[in-house]
Amino acid sequence: MYHIRIACLFVFLLSGLQPAASAFDIVRDGRPAAIIVIPDAAPEIIPYAAGELVWHIEKSTGAKLQVVSESQLHTLPSAAAALGRVYLGGTHETRATGIEPSRIPAETFVLKTTAGGLVIAGGDGAGIPFSTNTPAGTLFGVYELLERHLGVIWAWPGELGTHVPKKTTVTIPDGLDLTVTPPFIQRNVRGGLTFKGKYAALGFTPEASEDYARAQSAYLRRHRMGRNERMAYGHVFPKWWAQYGAEHPEWFQLLRGKRGPAKPGASYSMCVSNPSLHEKLVGDWIAQREKNPVPPGATSYLNACENGVLGLCECDTCRSWDGPRPADYDDPYGSKSKMRGSRFVTDRYVKYWQAVQNLARKTDPNVVVVAYNYYNYFHAPTPGTKLNPNFLIGSYPSGGGFPRSQEKAGWFRRQWLGWHDTGARLFARGNHVLDGYNAPHIIAREFADEFRFQAAHGMVASDYDALTGQWATQGPNIYVLMRLHVKPGADTDALLDEYYSVFGPAAGIVREYFTYWENYTRENRDRLESIFDELGVSRSRNWPVAAHRVHPPGCFPPADAILARAAQAAARDADALARVTFLQLGLRHVKLCAQVSALLTTADPDSTLARGRAALDALIAFRRAHEREWIGNFNHSAWEESMSWVLPKNAH
């Protein structure tokens, strides 16, 4: 959970603290009781934070707070000057209170009532507010306030998904004095905004795509996505063959007697035992440090992540670095998985990372090497292998989606513990949230159990790839994912209760609806796995190939009936009814997609565009009619569909 300390002194506060004020009203009887004060020279994040506070309070109370800069205070009319004050960021009042913002760590924030009003100040930085690279401590402080004292719930992007309880008075209690630091150095769920299909008609229009991106980015920030250490990493070597292959073929995999890609354009791995490869990688890191010096006190990260392919090098040295193949190595993989029967190469990659770190430490003894454990080096290393906390290892399983059998869940936990036992720090780098297409594939409980397990065993950061954005069908999954980044120890039922509460009088029936789909997902686990094993395709890329088989027509009527009852229960609550309708639209969308899947799947040699044209046109018409309601990220759906269906060749 957030690390929260309630105290009178903090390591970054100045001396001379003033006594805390009594209860502080922001709004009283539906009228503004305070103004918002921001510094004259403030990073973009501060006025954005002020705007978020103004919008939510007005939505709750109808009262619109005025935002002024410090230099405008002396020009205020007497009525406004007499109001209380909410100070955001590094104002003079913030410093007079004893809080020095420049000494607050990035993303940490302070909430404090004082004789002068309410101070919300945090570790902020330059940059656009939506960017997770922009330190946003004060903004996160605003969100904490809105959750604690207004009861705001951000269930999905956009105004409909933003639940703000109605109030006439907003009061901050006596003696509020909090310091809050995010629980992970990085909290990242990639937005999935770059996924687009080749057949553009299936996706958003350009204008809707832009608006969706803005709404989702705001949603992610409201759930505190960001990082408090600057780190850049990812697959290092995709372009290296074109750049260096002719001069340094020895840096690349030796496969069937040949260095480099098996065929032109193919992915390739590196010869990770080669010392000159280590020297080149560290040399590039040194050059980057010289170009962009590391700020004093900051950590320098060296990216050593392999390409997104199995470790394939067959040279004698790489093979000599390999350990014995574990007996359970193949256990979680299907019969057609490329992992099944592959060579166990984890130990060689550990030795590669160690060699790179040892070399880099000659320049910076505190360097942190970032790497992925991936494909045939995902399995934990040979017991007894030791790394150190200056390795940051992204746990990046091949497959492993939910639901899982008890045996498979145990296997994945053993791998995490095996890596944890090396002494390295770990971060979750899974693709689990890509699973499920736009179907009601409900796995919130299993995912939450794994997240809490990882958080309790050394997880220091996250980087999930990526949101499918299917808000109207997978809402509980996404909401739990978001909230665990704020409260990693939270009970799953408590988080789900938050989500269902936005449906007002229909909350209990909506819970019943998603429980139906949760049970369906779990009970059909073996069938789901067998379908995709039979087809030999990825669930995170090609689900539309089999959408009609995973969710045949007979599974929908019970769900329709539950939502009909939910609509009746919500009939007198306009917001709740609109949200139930949102779920009904999501279910209608799933059924349309399943119909197209049955007619245009590439898994059926009889599929022709003529056979599925009417169903395809109906789906496209539905998406055009509802593309601004954010029931789902249509661009992401179109990306999967372009790899799974027989579609027109014309991209427009």
C-alpha positions as CSV (number, residue, x, y, z in Angstrom):
1,M,0.0,0.0,0.0
2,Y,1.0,3.6,-0.1
3,H,3.7,4.3,2.5
4,I,1.8,6.8,4.7
5,R,3.5,8.6,7.6
6,I,1.6,10.9,9.9
7,A,4.0,13.2,11.7
8,C,4.9,16.7,12.6
9,L,8.4,16.7,11.1
10,F,9.6,15.2,7.8
11,V,13.2,14.8,6.6
12,F,12.5,17.4,3.9
13,L,10.6,19.9,5.9
14,L,12.1,23.1,7.3
15,S,11.9,24.1,10.9
16,G,9.3,26.4,12.5
17,L,6.1,24.4,11.8
18,Q,2.9,26.3,12.5
19,P,0.1,24.6,14.5
20,A,-2.5,22.8,12.5
21,A,-5.7,24.6,11.8
22,S,-9.2,23.5,12.7
23,A,-11.5,21.8,10.2
24,F,-11.3,23.5,6.9
25,D,-14.2,24.0,4.5
26,I,-13.6,24.0,0.8
27,V,-17.3,24.3,0.0
28,R,-20.0,25.3,2.4
29,D,-23.8,24.9,1.7
30,G,-23.2,24.7,-2.0
31,R,-21.1,27.8,-2.2
32,P,-17.3,28.2,-2.5
33,A,-15.6,28.6,0.9
34,A,-12.1,28.6,-0.5
35,I,-10.0,29.7,-3.5
36,I,-7.1,27.7,-5.0
37,V,-3.7,29.4,-5.0
38,I,-0.9,28.3,-7.3
39,P,2.7,29.7,-7.6
40,D,3.3,32.4,-10.2
41,A,6.0,30.3,-11.9
42,A,4.7,26.7,-11.8
43,P,5.3,23.6,-13.9
44,E,2.4,22.6,-16.1
45,I,1.4,19.9,-13.6
46,I,0.3,22.5,-11.0
47,P,-2.4,24.3,-13.1
48,Y,-3.5,20.9,-14.4
49,A,-3.9,19.7,-10.8
50,A,-5.9,22.9,-10.0
51,G,-8.2,22.2,-12.9
52,E,-8.8,18.6,-11.8
53,L,-9.7,19.8,-8.3
54,V,-12.0,22.5,-9.6
55,W,-13.8,20.1,-12.0
56,H,-14.5,17.3,-9.5
57,I,-15.6,19.7,-6.7
58,E,-18.0,21.5,-9.1
59,K,-19.4,18.1,-10.3
60,S,-19.9,17.2,-6.6
61,T,-21.3,20.4,-5.2
62,G,-22.1,22.7,-8.1
63,A,-19.6,25.3,-6.6
64,K,-16.8,26.4,-8.9
65,L,-13.7,27.4,-7.1
66,Q,-11.6,30.3,-8.4
67,V,-7.9,29.6,-9.2
68,V,-5.5,32.5,-8.7
69,S,-1.7,32.9,-8.7
70,E,0.0,34.3,-5.7
71,S,0.7,37.6,-7.3
72,Q,-3.1,38.0,-7.9
73,L,-4.0,37.6,-4.2
74,H,-3.6,41.3,-3.4
75,T,-6.0,42.2,-6.3
76,L,-8.9,40.1,-5.1
77,P,-12.1,41.7,-4.1
78,S,-12.8,41.6,-0.3
79,A,-15.3,38.8,-0.6
80,A,-12.9,36.5,-2.4
81,A,-10.0,37.6,-0.2
82,A,-11.9,36.5,2.9
83,L,-12.3,32.9,1.7
84,G,-10.1,30.0,2.8
85,R,-7.2,29.0,0.6
86,V,-6.0,25.7,-0.9
87,Y,-2.3,26.1,-1.7
88,L,-1.0,23.8,-4.5
89,G,2.7,23.3,-5.1
90,G,5.6,25.5,-4.0
91,T,3.7,28.6,-2.9
92,H,5.1,31.0,-0.3
93,E,2.5,29.8,2.1
94,T,3.7,26.2,1.6
95,R,7.2,27.2,2.5
96,A,6.0,29.3,5.5
97,T,4.2,26.3,6.8
98,G,7.6,24.5,6.9
99,I,7.4,22.4,3.7
100,E,10.1,22.9,1.2
101,P,8.8,21.4,-2.1
102,S,12.2,21.2,-3.7
103,R,13.2,18.7,-1.0
104,I,10.2,16.4,-1.5
105,P,11.1,13.3,-3.4
106,A,9.6,12.9,-6.9
107,E,5.9,11.9,-6.7
108,T,5.8,12.0,-2.9
109,F,3.2,14.5,-1.6
110,V,2.1,16.2,1.6
111,L,-1.5,17.0,2.6
112,K,-1.6,19.4,5.6
113,T,-4.1,21.7,7.1
114,T,-2.5,24.8,8.6
115,A,-3.5,28.1,10.1
116,G,-3.4,29.4,6.5
117,G,-5.7,26.8,5.0
118,L,-4.8,23.5,3.2
119,V,-1.5,22.8,1.6
120,I,-1.1,20.1,-1.1
121,A,2.5,20.0,-2.3
122,G,4.6,17.3,-3.8
123,G,7.7,16.3,-5.8
124,D,6.9,17.8,-9.2
125,G,8.8,18.3,-12.4
126,A,8.6,19.8,-15.9
127,G,6.7,18.1,-18.6
128,I,3.2,17.6,-19.9
129,P,0.7,16.5,-17.3
130,F,-0.4,13.3,-19.1
131,S,3.2,11.9,-19.5
132,T,4.1,9.3,-16.9
133,N,7.7,10.7,-17.2
134,T,6.5,14.0,-15.5
135,P,6.8,13.9,-11.7
136,A,3.4,14.7,-10.4
137,G,3.4,14.7,-6.6
138,T,1.0,17.6,-6.2
139,L,-1.4,16.1,-8.7
140,F,-1.3,12.8,-6.9
141,G,-2.0,14.8,-3.7
142,V,-5.2,16.2,-5.3
143,Y,-6.3,12.8,-6.3
144,E,-5.7,11.5,-2.8
145,L,-7.9,14.3,-1.4
146,L,-10.6,13.7,-3.9
147,E,-10.8,10.0,-3.0
148,R,-10.6,10.5,0.8
149,H,-12.9,13.4,1.2
150,L,-15.2,13.4,-1.8
151,G,-15.4,9.6,-2.3
152,V,-14.5,9.9,-6.1
153,I,-14.2,6.7,-8.0
154,W,-12.7,6.6,-11.5
155,A,-14.3,3.4,-12.9
156,W,-13.4,4.0,-16.5
157,P,-12.4,6.9,-18.7
158,G,-14.7,9.8,-19.4
159,E,-17.4,11.6,-17.4
160,L,-19.8,8.6,-17.3
161,G,-17.1,6.5,-15.7
162,T,-16.3,9.1,-13.1
163,H,-18.4,8.7,-10.0
164,V,-18.5,11.9,-7.8
165,P,-20.9,11.7,-4.9
166,K,-23.2,14.7,-4.5
167,K,-22.3,17.0,-1.5
168,T,-23.3,20.4,-0.4
169,T,-20.3,20.9,1.9
170,V,-16.7,19.6,1.6
171,T,-14.8,19.8,4.9
172,I,-11.2,18.7,5.5
173,P,-11.0,17.4,9.1
174,D,-8.8,18.8,11.9
175,G,-5.1,18.2,11.9
176,L,-4.7,16.5,8.5
177,D,-1.0,15.9,8.2
178,L,0.0,13.2,5.7
179,T,3.1,12.3,3.7
180,V,2.4,9.8,0.9
181,T,4.9,8.0,-1.3
182,P,3.8,5.7,-4.1
183,P,4.4,2.0,-3.3
184,F,6.4,1.3,-6.5
185,I,9.2,3.2,-8.2
186,Q,7.3,2.8,-11.5
187,R,3.6,2.1,-12.0
188,N,3.0,1.6,-15.7
189,V,0.2,0.1,-17.6
190,R,0.9,0.8,-21.3
191,G,-2.1,2.5,-22.9
192,G,-2.4,0.4,-26.0
193,L,-2.9,3.5,-28.1
194,T,-0.5,2.5,-30.8
195,F,-2.4,-0.6,-31.8
196,K,-4.3,-0.1,-35.1
197,G,-5.6,-2.5,-37.6
198,K,-4.9,-2.5,-41.4
199,Y,-8.6,-2.1,-42.1
200,A,-9.3,1.4,-40.7
201,A,-13.1,1.2,-40.9
202,L,-13.0,-1.2,-37.9
203,G,-11.3,1.3,-35.6
204,F,-12.0,4.8,-34.3
205,T,-12.3,7.7,-36.6
206,P,-9.2,10.0,-36.2
207,E,-11.1,12.5,-34.1
208,A,-12.6,9.9,-31.8
209,S,-9.1,8.2,-31.5
210,E,-7.6,11.5,-30.3
211,D,-10.4,12.1,-27.8
212,Y,-10.2,8.5,-26.5
213,A,-6.4,8.8,-26.0
214,R,-7.0,12.0,-24.0
215,A,-9.7,10.4,-21.8
216,Q,-7.7,7.3,-21.2
217,S,-4.5,9.2,-20.4
218,A,-6.4,11.3,-17.8
219,Y,-7.8,8.1,-16.3
220,L,-4.3,6.5,-16.0
221,R,-2.9,9.6,-14.2
222,R,-5.9,9.6,-11.9
223,H,-4.8,6.1,-10.9
224,R,-1.3,7.4,-10.2
225,M,0.5,5.9,-13.2
226,G,4.0,7.3,-13.3
227,R,7.6,6.8,-12.1
228,N,9.8,8.5,-9.6
229,E,13.0,7.4,-11.2
230,R,14.0,8.0,-14.8
231,M,14.6,4.8,-16.5
232,A,14.6,3.8,-20.2
233,Y,14.7,0.2,-21.3
234,G,13.3,-2.2,-23.8
235,H,14.5,-4.7,-26.5
236,V,17.9,-3.3,-27.3
237,F,19.1,-5.0,-30.4
238,P,16.3,-5.0,-33.2
239,K,18.3,-2.7,-35.5
240,W,21.8,-4.0,-34.7
241,W,22.1,-6.5,-37.5
242,A,21.5,-3.8,-40.1
243,Q,23.9,-1.5,-38.2
244,Y,26.7,-3.8,-37.2
245,G,26.1,-7.2,-38.8
246,A,28.6,-6.8,-41.6
247,E,31.4,-5.6,-39.3
248,H,30.6,-7.6,-36.2
249,P,28.8,-10.8,-37.0
250,E,30.3,-12.4,-33.9
251,W,27.9,-10.3,-31.8
252,F,24.9,-12.2,-33.1
253,Q,23.4,-15.7,-32.7
254,L,25.2,-18.6,-34.2
255,L,22.3,-20.8,-35.5
256,R,22.8,-23.9,-37.7
257,G,26.3,-22.7,-38.5
258,K,25.3,-19.2,-39.5
259,R,25.6,-15.9,-37.7
260,G,22.7,-13.4,-37.6
261,P,19.0,-13.8,-38.6
262,A,18.0,-17.2,-39.9
263,K,16.4,-15.4,-42.9
264,P,16.2,-11.8,-44.0
265,G,14.0,-9.8,-41.7
266,A,13.7,-12.5,-39.1
267,S,14.1,-11.8,-35.4
268,Y,17.4,-12.8,-33.9
269,S,19.1,-13.1,-30.5
270,M,22.6,-12.1,-29.6
271,C,25.7,-14.0,-28.8
272,V,25.4,-12.9,-25.2
273,S,28.7,-14.6,-24.1
274,N,30.8,-12.4,-26.4
275,P,33.0,-9.9,-24.5
276,S,33.1,-7.3,-27.3
277,L,29.3,-7.3,-27.3
278,H,29.4,-6.4,-23.6
279,E,32.0,-3.6,-24.3
280,K,29.8,-2.2,-27.1
281,L,26.7,-2.1,-24.9
282,V,28.5,-0.5,-22.0
283,G,30.3,1.9,-24.4
284,D,26.9,3.1,-25.7
285,W,25.7,3.6,-22.2
286,I,28.8,5.7,-21.3
287,A,28.3,7.8,-24.4
288,Q,24.7,8.4,-23.5
289,R,25.7,9.4,-20.0
290,E,28.1,12.0,-21.4
291,K,25.4,13.4,-23.7
292,N,22.8,13.5,-21.0
293,P,24.6,13.5,-17.6
294,V,22.9,11.8,-14.7
295,P,21.6,14.3,-12.1
296,P,23.3,14.2,-8.7
297,G,21.8,11.5,-6.6
298,A,19.9,9.9,-9.5
299,T,20.3,6.3,-10.5
300,S,21.9,5.4,-13.8
301,Y,20.1,2.6,-15.6
302,L,21.8,0.4,-18.3
303,N,19.4,-1.3,-20.7
304,A,20.5,-4.9,-21.3
305,C,17.1,-6.3,-22.5
306,E,17.4,-8.9,-25.3
307,N,15.3,-8.9,-28.4
308,G,11.8,-10.3,-28.2
309,V,12.8,-13.8,-29.3
310,L,14.1,-17.0,-27.7
311,G,17.8,-17.1,-26.8
312,L,19.1,-19.2,-29.8
313,C,22.8,-18.9,-30.0
314,E,24.5,-22.3,-30.4
315,C,28.1,-21.2,-30.1
316,D,30.3,-23.3,-27.8
317,T,30.8,-20.5,-25.2
318,C,27.0,-19.6,-24.9
319,R,26.2,-23.3,-24.5
320,S,29.0,-23.7,-21.9
321,W,27.2,-21.0,-19.8
322,D,24.0,-23.0,-19.7
323,G,22.9,-24.9,-16.6
324,P,21.0,-28.2,-16.4
325,R,17.4,-28.1,-17.9
326,P,14.9,-28.1,-15.0
327,A,12.5,-31.1,-14.9
328,D,9.5,-28.8,-14.8
329,Y,10.6,-26.5,-17.6
330,D,7.9,-27.5,-20.1
331,D,5.1,-27.8,-17.6
332,P,3.0,-24.7,-18.4
333,Y,3.2,-24.7,-22.2
334,G,0.8,-26.1,-24.7
335,S,1.7,-28.7,-27.2
336,K,2.3,-26.2,-30.0
337,S,4.1,-23.6,-28.0
338,K,7.5,-22.7,-29.3
339,M,8.7,-22.9,-25.7
340,R,8.0,-26.6,-25.5
341,G,11.3,-28.5,-25.9
342,S,13.3,-25.3,-26.2
343,R,16.8,-25.1,-24.7
344,F,17.0,-23.7,-21.1
345,V,19.3,-20.7,-21.4
346,T,18.6,-18.7,-18.2
347,D,22.0,-19.2,-16.7
348,R,23.8,-17.9,-19.8
349,Y,21.7,-14.7,-19.6
350,V,22.4,-14.2,-15.9
351,K,26.2,-14.5,-16.7
352,Y,25.7,-12.0,-19.6
353,W,24.0,-9.5,-17.2
354,Q,26.7,-10.0,-14.6
355,A,29.5,-9.4,-17.2
356,V,27.8,-6.2,-18.3
357,Q,27.3,-4.9,-14.8
358,N,30.9,-5.7,-13.8
359,L,32.2,-3.7,-16.8
360,A,29.8,-0.8,-16.2
361,R,30.7,-0.5,-12.6
362,K,34.1,0.7,-13.6
363,T,32.4,3.9,-14.7
364,D,29.6,4.0,-12.1
365,P,29.7,1.6,-9.1
366,N,26.0,2.2,-8.5
367,V,24.8,1.4,-12.0
368,V,21.5,-0.6,-12.3
369,V,21.3,-3.1,-15.1
370,V,17.7,-3.6,-16.5
371,A,16.9,-6.8,-18.2
372,Y,13.9,-9.0,-19.1
373,N,13.6,-12.7,-18.2
374,Y,11.8,-13.8,-21.3
375,Y,10.9,-17.0,-23.3
376,N,13.6,-19.7,-22.7
377,Y,15.3,-17.6,-20.0
378,F,12.1,-17.0,-18.0
379,H,12.4,-20.1,-15.8
380,A,14.3,-19.2,-12.6
381,P,18.1,-19.8,-12.8
382,T,19.8,-22.8,-11.3
383,P,19.3,-22.7,-7.5
384,G,22.1,-20.9,-5.7
385,T,22.6,-18.3,-8.4
386,K,23.2,-14.9,-6.9
387,L,22.7,-11.4,-8.4
388,N,22.3,-8.2,-6.4
389,P,19.8,-5.3,-5.9
390,N,21.4,-3.4,-8.7
391,F,19.8,-5.7,-11.2
392,L,16.2,-4.8,-12.1
393,I,14.7,-7.8,-13.8
394,G,11.4,-7.6,-15.6
395,S,9.4,-10.8,-15.2
396,Y,8.1,-11.4,-18.7
397,P,6.4,-14.8,-19.1
398,S,5.6,-16.3,-22.5
399,G,1.9,-16.9,-22.3
400,G,0.6,-17.7,-18.8
401,G,-2.7,-15.9,-19.1
402,F,-5.6,-16.4,-16.7
403,P,-7.4,-18.4,-15.6
404,R,-4.8,-20.9,-14.5
405,S,-5.0,-24.3,-13.0
406,Q,-3.7,-24.6,-9.4
407,E,-0.6,-26.4,-10.8
408,K,0.2,-23.7,-13.4
409,A,-0.3,-20.9,-10.8
410,G,2.1,-22.7,-8.5
411,W,4.6,-23.0,-11.4
412,F,4.6,-19.3,-12.1
413,R,5.0,-18.4,-8.4
414,R,8.0,-20.7,-8.1
415,Q,9.7,-18.9,-10.9
416,W,9.0,-15.5,-9.3
417,L,10.4,-16.8,-6.0
418,G,13.4,-18.3,-7.8
419,W,14.3,-14.9,-9.3
420,H,13.6,-13.2,-6.0
421,D,16.0,-15.6,-4.2
422,T,18.8,-14.3,-6.5
423,G,18.7,-11.0,-4.7
424,A,17.7,-9.0,-7.8
425,R,14.9,-6.5,-7.7
426,L,11.9,-7.5,-9.8
427,F,9.2,-5.8,-11.8
428,A,6.1,-7.2,-13.4
429,R,6.4,-7.0,-17.2
430,G,3.6,-9.4,-18.1
431,N,1.2,-9.3,-21.1
432,H,-1.7,-10.7,-19.1
433,V,-3.9,-7.7,-19.6
434,L,-3.7,-8.1,-23.4
435,D,-5.7,-11.3,-23.1
436,G,-9.4,-11.6,-23.8
437,Y,-9.9,-9.4,-26.9
438,N,-13.1,-7.5,-26.1
439,A,-14.9,-10.5,-24.5
440,P,-16.2,-10.6,-20.9
441,H,-13.1,-12.6,-19.8
442,I,-13.2,-11.9,-16.1
443,I,-10.1,-12.8,-14.2
444,A,-9.8,-10.0,-11.6
445,R,-9.5,-12.3,-8.6
446,E,-6.7,-14.5,-9.9
447,F,-4.8,-11.5,-11.2
448,A,-5.2,-9.7,-7.9
449,D,-3.9,-12.7,-6.0
450,E,-0.8,-12.9,-8.2
451,F,-0.2,-9.1,-7.9
452,R,-0.3,-9.2,-4.1
453,F,2.0,-12.2,-4.1
454,Q,4.5,-10.4,-6.2
455,A,4.2,-7.2,-4.2
456,A,4.9,-9.2,-1.1
457,H,8.0,-10.9,-2.7
458,G,10.2,-8.2,-4.0
459,M,8.2,-6.4,-6.7
460,V,9.4,-2.8,-6.9
461,A,7.8,-1.7,-10.2
462,S,5.3,-2.6,-12.9
463,D,5.2,-2.4,-16.7
464,Y,2.1,-4.2,-18.1
465,D,1.7,-4.3,-21.9
466,A,-1.0,-3.3,-22.5
467,L,-4.5,-2.1,-22.0
468,T,-7.0,-3.6,-24.4
469,G,-9.3,-0.8,-23.1
470,Q,-12.5,-3.0,-23.1
471,W,-14.2,-1.0,-20.4
472,A,-17.7,-2.3,-20.8
473,T,-16.8,-6.0,-20.7
474,Q,-13.6,-6.2,-18.6
475,G,-14.2,-3.3,-16.2
476,P,-13.6,-5.3,-13.0
477,N,-10.2,-6.6,-14.4
478,I,-9.0,-3.1,-15.3
479,Y,-10.3,-1.4,-12.1
480,V,-8.6,-4.0,-9.9
481,L,-5.4,-3.6,-11.9
482,M,-5.4,0.2,-11.4
483,R,-6.3,0.2,-7.7
484,L,-3.7,-2.4,-6.8
485,H,-1.1,0.1,-8.0
486,V,-2.3,2.5,-5.3
487,K,-3.2,0.0,-2.6
488,P,-1.3,-3.3,-3.4
489,G,-2.5,-4.9,-0.2
490,A,-6.1,-4.1,-0.7
491,D,-8.7,-6.9,-0.5
492,T,-10.1,-7.9,-3.9
493,D,-13.8,-7.8,-2.7
494,A,-13.3,-4.3,-1.3
495,L,-11.9,-3.1,-4.6
496,L,-14.7,-4.7,-6.6
497,D,-17.3,-3.2,-4.2
498,E,-15.9,0.2,-5.1
499,Y,-16.3,-0.6,-8.8
500,Y,-19.8,-1.9,-8.4
501,S,-20.9,1.0,-6.2
502,V,-21.0,3.3,-9.2
503,F,-24.0,1.4,-10.5
504,G,-26.0,2.7,-7.5
505,P,-29.2,0.7,-6.9
506,A,-28.1,-1.8,-9.5
507,A,-24.7,-2.5,-7.9
508,G,-25.7,-5.9,-6.5
509,I,-27.1,-7.1,-9.8
510,V,-24.1,-5.8,-11.7
511,R,-21.9,-7.8,-9.3
512,E,-24.1,-10.9,-10.2
513,Y,-23.6,-10.1,-13.9
514,F,-19.8,-10.1,-13.7
515,T,-19.8,-13.1,-11.4
516,Y,-21.7,-15.0,-14.1
517,W,-18.9,-14.2,-16.5
518,E,-16.2,-14.9,-13.9
519,N,-17.7,-18.3,-13.4
520,Y,-18.0,-18.9,-17.1
521,T,-14.4,-17.9,-17.6
522,R,-13.1,-20.3,-14.9
523,E,-15.4,-23.2,-15.8
524,N,-14.3,-23.0,-19.5
525,R,-10.6,-22.7,-18.8
526,D,-9.7,-26.1,-20.2
527,R,-11.8,-25.5,-23.3
528,L,-10.3,-22.1,-23.8
529,E,-6.8,-23.5,-23.6
530,S,-7.5,-26.4,-25.9
531,I,-9.1,-24.1,-28.6
532,F,-6.0,-21.9,-28.8
533,D,-3.6,-24.9,-28.5
534,E,-5.4,-26.5,-31.4
535,L,-5.2,-23.4,-33.5
536,G,-1.6,-22.6,-32.5
537,V,-2.2,-18.9,-32.2
538,S,-1.7,-16.3,-29.5
539,R,-4.6,-15.3,-27.2
540,S,-3.2,-11.7,-26.9
541,R,-3.1,-11.2,-30.7
542,N,-5.4,-13.6,-32.4
543,W,-8.4,-14.1,-30.1
544,P,-10.9,-13.0,-32.8
545,V,-9.9,-16.2,-34.8
546,A,-11.9,-18.1,-32.2
547,A,-14.2,-15.6,-30.5
548,H,-17.3,-17.4,-31.7
549,R,-16.0,-20.7,-30.2
550,V,-15.0,-19.2,-26.8
551,H,-18.3,-17.4,-26.5
552,P,-20.9,-19.3,-28.6
553,P,-24.5,-17.9,-28.8
554,G,-25.8,-19.9,-25.9
555,C,-23.7,-18.2,-23.3
556,F,-25.3,-14.7,-23.8
557,P,-29.0,-15.0,-22.9
558,P,-28.4,-15.4,-19.1
559,A,-26.1,-12.4,-19.2
560,D,-28.7,-10.4,-21.1
561,A,-31.4,-11.3,-18.5
562,I,-29.2,-10.1,-15.6
563,L,-28.5,-6.8,-17.3
564,A,-32.2,-6.3,-18.0
565,R,-32.9,-6.7,-14.3
566,A,-30.1,-4.2,-13.5
567,A,-31.7,-1.7,-15.9
568,Q,-35.0,-2.1,-14.0
569,A,-33.3,-1.6,-10.7
570,A,-31.5,1.6,-11.9
571,A,-34.6,3.1,-13.7
572,R,-34.9,6.0,-11.3
573,D,-31.2,6.8,-11.1
574,A,-30.1,8.5,-14.4
575,D,-26.4,8.0,-13.8
576,A,-26.8,4.3,-12.7
577,L,-29.1,3.6,-15.7
578,A,-26.6,5.2,-18.1
579,R,-23.9,2.9,-16.7
580,V,-26.0,-0.2,-17.0
581,T,-26.7,0.8,-20.6
582,F,-23.0,1.1,-21.1
583,L,-22.6,-2.6,-20.0
584,Q,-25.4,-3.6,-22.3
585,L,-23.7,-1.9,-25.2
586,G,-20.5,-3.7,-24.4
587,L,-22.3,-7.1,-24.4
588,R,-24.0,-6.2,-27.7
589,H,-20.6,-5.4,-29.2
590,V,-19.2,-8.8,-28.1
591,K,-22.1,-10.6,-29.8
592,L,-21.5,-8.7,-33.0
593,C,-17.8,-9.6,-33.0
594,A,-18.6,-13.2,-32.3
595,Q,-20.9,-13.3,-35.3
596,V,-18.2,-11.8,-37.6
597,S,-15.7,-14.3,-36.1
598,A,-17.9,-17.2,-37.1
599,L,-18.1,-16.1,-40.7
600,L,-14.7,-14.5,-41.4
601,T,-12.2,-16.4,-39.2
602,T,-8.9,-17.2,-40.9
603,A,-9.0,-20.6,-39.2
604,D,-11.8,-21.6,-41.6
605,P,-10.7,-22.2,-45.2
606,D,-14.3,-21.5,-46.3
607,S,-14.3,-18.0,-44.9
608,T,-14.9,-15.4,-47.6
609,L,-15.6,-11.7,-47.4
610,A,-18.9,-12.2,-49.2
611,R,-20.0,-14.7,-46.5
612,G,-19.4,-12.3,-43.7
613,R,-19.9,-8.9,-45.3
614,A,-23.3,-8.1,-43.8
615,A,-22.2,-9.0,-40.3
616,L,-19.0,-7.0,-40.8
617,D,-21.0,-4.0,-41.9
618,A,-23.3,-4.3,-38.9
619,L,-20.2,-4.3,-36.6
620,I,-18.7,-1.2,-38.3
621,A,-22.1,0.6,-38.1
622,F,-22.3,-0.2,-34.4
623,R,-18.8,1.2,-33.8
624,R,-19.5,4.4,-35.7
625,A,-22.7,4.9,-33.7
626,H,-21.0,4.3,-30.3
627,E,-17.3,5.3,-30.8
628,R,-17.4,8.2,-28.3
629,E,-18.9,6.2,-25.4
630,W,-15.6,4.5,-24.7
631,I,-17.2,1.0,-24.3
632,G,-13.9,-0.3,-25.7
633,N,-10.7,0.7,-27.6
634,F,-11.9,0.0,-31.1
635,N,-8.5,0.5,-32.5
636,H,-7.1,-2.3,-30.4
637,S,-9.9,-4.6,-31.4
638,A,-9.3,-3.7,-35.0
639,W,-5.6,-4.6,-34.6
640,E,-6.4,-8.1,-33.4
641,E,-9.1,-8.5,-36.1
642,S,-6.7,-7.6,-38.9
643,M,-4.6,-10.6,-38.0
644,S,-7.6,-12.9,-37.4
645,W,-10.3,-12.3,-40.0
646,V,-10.7,-12.3,-43.8
647,L,-11.0,-8.5,-44.4
648,P,-11.1,-6.2,-47.4
649,K,-7.6,-5.4,-48.7
650,N,-8.5,-1.7,-49.0
651,A,-7.2,-0.1,-45.8
652,H,-9.9,2.5,-45.9
